[in-house]
Amino acid sequence: MNNGSNDCQRISRRVALSGAAAALGAATISTAVSPAAAQQKISQADATYQGTPKGDQHCDGCANFQPPNACKFVQGNISPSGWCQLFTPKS
């Protein structure tokens, strides 16, 4: 009888270890994919980008602006005095 319960424990350990290995692999893959996904930028048209400010909102006052003329999320050259719907004021 002990043999039967040892087999059950081995199977349980095997299942647990397999599950842990699969979870670790999935976590590694998702970590590897995240930076790649973060590097993809949207088009200026999709961001409703315009080369002029909207009121007192302008790209060089946005947390996403990367001097001298880039944005973390929008493709292409970005004017410091431009604006888009992703505007987030610097804190």
C-alpha positions in Angstrom: 0.0 0.0 0.0 2.8 2.4 0.8 4.0 1.9 -2.8 0.7 3.3 -4.1 0.9 6.4 -2.0 4.5 7.0 -2.9 3.5 6.9 -6.6 0.8 9.4 -5.9 3.3 11.7 -4.2 5.7 11.4 -7.1 3.1 12.2 -9.6 2.0 15.2 -7.5 5.6 16.4 -7.3 6.1 15.9 -11.0 3.0 17.8 -11.8 3.9 20.6 -9.4 7.4 20.8 -10.9 6.1 20.8 -14.4 3.7 23.5 -13.6 6.4 25.6 -12.0 8.7 25.2 -15.0 5.9 26.1 -17.4 5.0 29.2 -15.3 8.7 30.3 -15.2 9.0 29.8 -18.9 5.8 31.9 -19.5 7.1 34.6 -17.3 10.4 34.7 -19.1 8.7 34.9 -22.5 6.4 37.7 -21.4 9.3 39.6 -20.0 11.1 39.2 -23.3 8.1 40.3 -25.3 7.2 43.4 -23.3 10.1 45.6 -24.3 9.6 44.7 -27.9 5.9 45.7 -27.7 6.8 48.9 -25.9 9.1 49.9 -28.8 6.2 49.9 -31.3 5.0 53.4 -31.9 1.7 54.6 -33.4 1.4 56.8 -36.5 1.0 60.5 -36.1 -2.5 60.2 -37.7 -3.6 57.6 -35.1 -2.4 59.9 -32.3 -4.2 62.9 -33.9 -0.8 64.7 -34.0 -0.7 68.3 -35.1 2.3 70.6 -35.5 0.7 73.3 -33.4 -0.2 73.4 -29.7 -3.7 72.9 -28.4 -4.2 75.8 -26.0 -1.4 75.6 -23.4 -0.7 71.9 -24.2 2.4 71.3 -26.3 4.8 68.4 -26.8 7.7 69.9 -24.9 5.4 70.1 -21.8 4.4 66.4 -22.2 5.9 63.6 -20.2 6.2 61.5 -23.4 8.3 64.0 -25.3 11.9 63.0 -26.0 14.1 66.1 -26.9 14.9 67.3 -29.4 12.1 66.0 -31.6 10.7 62.5 -30.7 8.0 60.9 -28.6 7.9 57.7 -26.7 4.6 56.6 -28.4 4.3 58.5 -31.7 6.4 57.8 -34.9 8.4 60.4 -36.8 9.7 63.9 -36.0 7.7 65.6 -33.3 7.7 69.4 -33.0 8.3 70.7 -29.4 5.3 73.0 -30.1 3.1 70.2 -31.5 0.3 68.3 -29.7 -1.5 65.0 -29.8 -4.3 63.2 -28.0 -1.7 61.3 -25.9 -0.6 64.5 -24.2 0.3 63.9 -20.5 1.5 66.9 -18.6 5.0 66.6 -16.9 4.7 66.3 -13.2 
